[in-house]
Amino acid sequence: MKILTSCCLGLLLIIGSLLAVHPALAQIPCGPTISPLPTLFVNWPQYRYDAKHSGCNPYESMLGTATVGNLVLNWTYPTMSDFYYFSPVVANGVVYVESIDFNLYAVNARTGALLWKYTTGNQVESSPTVANGVVYFGADDNYVYAVNAATGALVWRYLTGGPFDSSPAVANGVVYIGSEDRNLYALNASTGALLWEYATGGGPSSPAVADGMVYVGSLAPNPGVYALNASTGAPLWKYSTGLRVISSPAVINGVVYVGGDDANLYALNAVTGALLWKYATGGNVASSPAVANGVVYVGSEAGSFYALNASTGALLWSYNTGNFIYSSPAVANGVVYFQAGKTYALNATTGAVLWKSATGNVASTTPAVANGVLYVGSDEGSLYAYHLPGQ
């Protein structure tokens, strides 16, 4: 008993010292307590932050409700192309962003200097994912690409039957990505070898992966949400929506949250596909939801941004932008970010505007937040980085 008590005391002292060095570990603002104690993440490594598409960075500590109002422009990088629906990702001091000028760009996160670019055979509209030193993305030349994250050298590519709007999710050594040939692909992340493919009947959204399952939305002629076995691709259930689903699902605490072109945000049981609730927004929901602290955040084409109780779908607050919202929100340290003509930062609890900035011709890109920096794309062709003065 004395030995056990001593070990437990030692563990508590270690945890206490970690919390002193990294205050962000003291509170995980995107959900319940994580066990075992997590590594301090300083990246936003894929579309919607993680494979389950939470849209929330739980380790951001510099930008918060007390500081975000001081954001200033740090640098811009011109790509000579628009970003439209997609988003930058951040990993190990590098920002990666796609462009319809046929390139994937790697930019120094601190300075905005170009590190390298990889040129494909057509537009790149698939947001990249960075995992284990490799960047994965799709292009409209019908290839899925894997390139070295440090150098941009090609690792492998896989030819499909169609171009890509879908962004890859990478989990457990597998790349999941949807193609406009109406198939969802699972590829070996190391080799690019095909593990399985599944025909959704409509163009797939960006997939999300959680608890051994992969979830994906589908366009016409078979609109809805599909759940598949992540290892085999075997179909587990489908929920049919009224119109197409271009929103990417977010899968949190056993619930799938996804928006449809029938103006509804849906909450589905992740195991069975049963409808738990739906919320009518008044406009198409192309925005992919973010989930943090029991709240679902999502925008509507009608111009309003919503915060809903994740368990019941009850409205907590809404904010009207006066502009359509295609942007998917990002949540970090009590602040929710999105774009609708301007880049907005709202108090995640109250909906109060903490900061906003007109950034070129911004309409619909998805922000990334990491290391005290807000990264956004612009329809007029630039990548923007906002930071706090002196940081």
C-alpha positions in Angstrom: 0.0 0.0 0.0 2.9 2.4 0.8 4.5 1.6 -2.5 1.2 2.2 -4.4 0.7 5.5 -2.5 4.2 6.6 -3.3 3.8 5.8 -7.0 0.5 7.7 -7.2 2.0 10.7 -5.4 4.9 10.7 -7.8 2.5 10.6 -10.8 0.5 13.5 -9.4 3.8 15.5 -9.0 4.7 14.8 -12.6 1.3 15.8 -13.9 1.4 19.0 -11.7 4.8 20.0 -13.2 3.4 19.4 -16.7 0.4 21.6 -16.0 2.7 24.3 -14.7 4.8 24.3 -17.8 1.8 23.8 -20.2 -1.3 25.6 -18.7 -3.3 24.4 -21.8 -3.1 20.9 -20.4 -5.0 21.9 -17.3 -8.2 22.3 -19.3 -9.2 20.5 -22.5 -11.8 22.9 -23.8 -13.1 20.7 -26.7 -14.5 17.8 -24.6 -14.2 15.5 -21.7 -11.0 14.8 -19.8 -8.6 12.8 -22.0 -6.9 9.7 -20.6 -4.1 9.0 -20.7 -2.5 12.4 -20.4 -2.1 13.7 -23.9 0.9 15.1 -25.7 0.9 18.9 -26.2 -0.2 19.4 -29.8 1.0 22.6 -31.5 -0.4 21.7 -35.0 -3.6 21.9 -37.0 -2.6 19.0 -39.1 -5.6 18.3 -41.2 -9.0 19.6 -42.4 -11.2 20.2 -39.4 -8.2 19.6 -37.1 -8.4 15.9 -36.6 -9.7 12.7 -38.2 -13.0 12.9 -36.4 -13.4 16.5 -37.7 -14.0 18.2 -34.3 -12.9 21.6 -35.7 -11.4 22.3 -32.3 -7.8 22.8 -31.2 -7.9 21.9 -27.5 -4.3 23.0 -26.8 -4.3 26.6 -28.0 -3.4 28.9 -25.1 -2.2 32.2 -26.5 -5.3 33.3 -28.5 -8.4 33.5 -26.3 -11.3 35.7 -25.3 -9.0 38.2 -23.5 -6.4 38.4 -26.3 -8.0 37.8 -29.7 -9.1 41.4 -30.1 -5.5 42.4 -30.4 -4.8 40.3 -33.6 -2.9 42.1 -36.3 -1.7 41.0 -39.7 1.6 39.3 -39.6 2.2 38.3 -43.2 0.4 37.3 -46.5 1.5 34.9 -49.2 0.0 35.3 -52.7 -0.8 32.1 -54.6 -2.4 33.8 -57.6 -5.4 31.6 -57.1 -8.4 31.3 -54.9 -9.0 28.9 -52.0 -12.8 28.9 -52.0 -14.1 26.2 -49.7 -10.9 24.7 -48.4 -8.4 25.4 -45.6 -4.8 25.7 -44.6 -3.2 23.2 -42.3 -0.3 23.7 -39.9 2.4 21.2 -38.9 5.8 21.6 -37.4 6.2 25.3 -38.2 4.9 24.9 -41.8 1.6 26.0 -43.3 0.4 23.9 -46.2 -2.4 25.1 -48.5 -3.9 24.0 -51.8 -4.6 26.3 -54.8 -6.4 26.0 -58.1 -3.2 27.2 -59.9 -2.3 23.4 -59.8 0.0 23.8 -56.8 0.2 22.7 -53.2 2.3 25.3 -51.2 4.4 24.9 -48.1 5.1 28.2 -46.4 7.1 29.1 -43.3 4.5 29.6 -40.5 6.5 32.4 -38.8 7.6 34.4 -41.8 5.3 33.5 -44.8 8.4 32.6 -46.9 7.8 29.9 -49.5 9.6 26.7 -48.7 8.5 24.6 -51.6 5.6 24.0 -53.9 4.4 20.8 -55.6 2.8 21.1 -59.1 0.1 18.7 -60.1 -1.6 18.2 -63.4 -4.7 20.2 -62.5 -6.4 22.3 -59.8 -5.9 21.4 -56.2 -9.2 21.8 -54.3 -8.6 19.2 -51.6 -7.2 20.5 -48.3 -4.0 18.6 -47.3 -3.4 16.4 -44.3 0.0 16.0 -42.7 0.8 12.8 -40.9 4.2 11.2 -40.0 6.2 13.6 -42.2 4.0 13.2 -45.3 1.4 15.5 -46.9 -1.7 13.9 -48.5 -4.1 15.6 -50.8 -6.1 15.1 -54.0 -6.1 17.0 -57.3 -8.4 17.4 -60.2 -6.0 15.4 -62.4 -7.7 12.4 -60.6 -4.6 11.6 -58.4 -4.3 11.2 -54.7 -0.8 12.5 -53.8 1.6 11.8 -50.9 4.6 14.1 -50.8 7.4 14.6 -48.3 6.4 17.3 -45.8 9.9 18.7 -45.5 10.9 18.7 -49.2 7.8 18.3 -51.4 9.3 15.2 -53.0 6.8 12.8 -54.3 6.3 9.7 -52.1 3.5 8.1 -54.1 0.4 8.9 -56.1 -2.8 6.9 -56.8 -5.0 7.3 -59.8 -8.8 7.3 -59.4 -11.6 7.8 -61.7 -12.4 11.4 -60.9 -11.2 14.8 -59.5 -11.2 15.7 -55.8 -13.2 18.2 -53.8 -12.9 15.9 -50.8 -10.1 16.4 -48.3 -8.4 13.3 -46.9 -8.7 12.0 -43.3 -5.7 10.0 -42.1 -6.0 7.5 -39.2 -4.3 4.3 -38.2 -2.0 4.3 -41.3 -4.9 4.7 -43.8 -5.8 7.6 -46.0 -9.6 8.0 -46.6 -10.7 10.3 -49.4 -13.7 10.7 -51.6 -13.5 11.2 -55.4 -16.0 12.8 -57.8 -16.2 9.3 -59.5 -18.6 8.7 -56.5 -16.3 6.4 -54.7 -14.7 6.6 -51.2 -11.2 5.3 -51.2 -9.1 3.8 -48.4 -5.3 3.7 -49.2 -2.3 2.5 -47.4 -0.7 5.7 -46.1 2.9 4.4 -46.6 2.6 2.9 -50.0 -0.6 4.2 -51.6 -1.9 0.7 -52.2 -5.7 0.4 -52.4 -7.2 -1.2 -49.4 -10.8 -0.9 -50.4 -13.3 1.4 -52.2 -17.0 2.0 -51.7 -19.5 3.5 -54.2 -21.7 6.1 -52.4 -23.8 6.7 -55.5 -23.1 10.5 -55.2 -20.0 12.6 -54.9 -18.6 12.0 -51.4 -17.9 14.8 -48.9 -14.7 14.9 -46.8 -14.8 11.8 -44.6 -14.4 11.6 -40.8 -13.0 8.7 -38.9 -13.8 7.7 -35.3 -14.0 4.5 -33.3 -13.2 2.1 -36.2 -15.8 3.7 -38.5 -15.6 6.1 -41.4 -18.5 8.6 -42.0 -19.1 10.4 -45.3 -21.8 12.6 -46.8 -23.1 12.1 -50.4 -24.5 14.2 -53.2 -27.4 13.3 -55.5 -28.7 10.9 -56.7 -28.2 9.2 -53.3 -28.0 12.1 -50.8 -27.3 11.1 -47.2 -24.8 10.1 -44.7 -22.9 6.7 -44.9 -21.2 4.8 -42.1 -18.7 2.2 -43.1 -16.3 -0.2 -41.3 -13.0 1.7 -41.5 -10.9 -1.5 -41.9 -13.0 -3.2 -44.6 -15.3 -0.6 -46.2 -18.3 -2.7 -45.3 -21.5 -0.6 -45.1 -23.0 -0.3 -41.6 -25.8 2.2 -42.1 -27.1 5.0 -44.2 -29.2 8.0 -43.2 -31.1 9.6 -46.2 -31.4 13.3 -46.2 -33.8 15.4 -48.3 -31.1 16.9 -50.4 -27.3 16.5 -51.0 -24.8 16.5 -48.2 -21.6 18.5 -48.9 -20.8 19.3 -45.3 -18.2 17.1 -43.8 -19.4 15.1 -40.7 -18.0 15.7 -37.3 -18.1 12.7 -35.0 -17.9 13.5 -31.3 -19.0 11.4 -28.2 -20.9 8.9 -30.3 -22.8 11.4 -32.4 -22.5 12.4 -36.0 -23.2 16.0 -36.8 -23.6 17.0 -40.4 -25.4 19.7 -42.5 -27.5 19.3 -45.6 -28.7 21.3 -48.5 -32.2 20.9 -47.1 -31.2 23.6 -44.6 -31.0 21.2 -41.6 -28.2 20.3 -39.3 -28.5 16.7 -38.3 -27.4 14.8 -35.2 -27.3 11.0 -35.7 -26.4 8.1 -33.5 -22.9 7.1 -34.7 -23.5 3.4 -34.2 -27.0 3.0 -35.5 -27.6 6.1 -37.7 -30.8 6.9 -35.8 -31.8 10.6 -35.9 -31.3 12.2 -32.5 -32.4 15.7 -33.5 -32.2 18.1 -36.4 -32.2 21.9 -36.5 -33.6 24.0 -39.3 -31.2 26.9 -40.1 -33.2 28.6 -42.9 -30.4 28.1 -45.5 -28.2 25.4 -47.0 -25.6 24.1 -44.6 -22.4 23.7 -46.6 -20.5 24.7 -43.5 -19.0 21.7 -41.7 -19.8 21.8 -37.9 -17.3 22.1 -35.1 -18.0 20.7 -31.7 -16.5 21.8 -28.4 -17.6 21.8 -24.8 -21.0 20.3 -25.6 -21.8 22.9 -28.2 -22.1 22.5 -32.0 -21.1 25.5 -34.1 -22.2 25.9 -37.7 -23.0 28.5 -40.4 -25.8 28.7 -42.9 -26.0 30.0 -46.4 -28.8 32.3 -45.1 -26.1 34.3 -43.3 -26.5 33.2 -39.7 -24.0 31.5 -37.5 -25.4 29.1 -34.8 -24.4 27.7 -31.5 -26.5 24.7 -30.5 -26.7 22.4 -27.5 -24.9 19.2 -28.8 -27.2 16.9 -26.9 -30.6 18.4 -27.6 -30.1 20.8 -30.6 -31.5 23.7 -28.6 -30.4 27.1 -29.8 -27.9 28.7 -27.5 -27.2 31.8 -29.6 -27.0 33.0 -33.2 -25.2 35.8 -35.0 -26.3 37.2 -38.3 -23.5 38.2 -40.6 -25.6 39.6 -43.5 -23.5 37.4 -45.8 -23.7 33.7 -46.8 -21.6 31.3 -44.7 -19.8 28.5 -46.5 -16.9 28.6 -44.1 -16.5 25.9 -41.6 -15.8 27.1 -38.1 -12.7 26.6 -36.0 -12.8 26.6 -32.2 -9.9 27.3 -29.8 -9.6 28.5 -26.2 -13.1 29.9 -25.9 -13.2 31.6 -29.3 -14.9 30.4 -32.5 -13.6 31.6 -35.9 -15.2 31.6 -39.3 -15.5 33.7 -42.5 -18.5 35.4 -44.1 -17.2 38.3 -46.2 -15.0 39.1 -43.2 -13.1 36.9 -40.8 -14.9 36.7 -37.5 -13.8 35.8 -34.0 -16.8 35.3 -31.6 -17.0 34.5 -27.9 -17.8 30.7 -28.1 -20.1 31.0 -25.0 -22.0 34.2 -25.7 -21.7 34.9 -29.5 -20.3 38.3 -28.8 -18.0 39.7 -31.5 -14.4 39.9 -30.2 -12.6 40.7 -33.5 -13.3 40.9 -37.2 -11.3 41.9 -40.2 -12.0 42.4 -43.9 -9.3 40.3 -45.6 -9.3 40.8 -49.3 -12.3 39.1 -50.9 -12.9 36.6 -48.2 -16.0 34.5 -48.5 -15.7 30.8 -47.6 -12.4 29.5 -46.5 -11.9 27.6 -43.2 -9.6 29.0 -40.6 -6.8 27.1 -38.7 -5.6 28.2 -35.3 -2.2 27.1 -33.9 0.5 28.5 -31.7 -1.2 31.9 -31.3 -1.7 32.4 -35.0 -4.9 32.5 -37.1 -4.4 31.3 -40.7 -7.1 32.0 -43.3 -7.3 31.9 -47.1 -8.8 34.5 -49.4 -10.8 34.2 -52.5 -8.6 36.9 -54.1 -5.6 34.6 -53.8 -3.6 35.2 -50.6 -2.9 33.2 -47.5 -3.1 35.4 -44.4 -1.5 35.0 -41.0 -2.7 37.1 -38.0 -0.9 37.1 -34.7 -0.6 39.0 -31.5 1.8 42.0 -31.4 5.2 41.0 -30.2 4.6 37.3 -30.7 
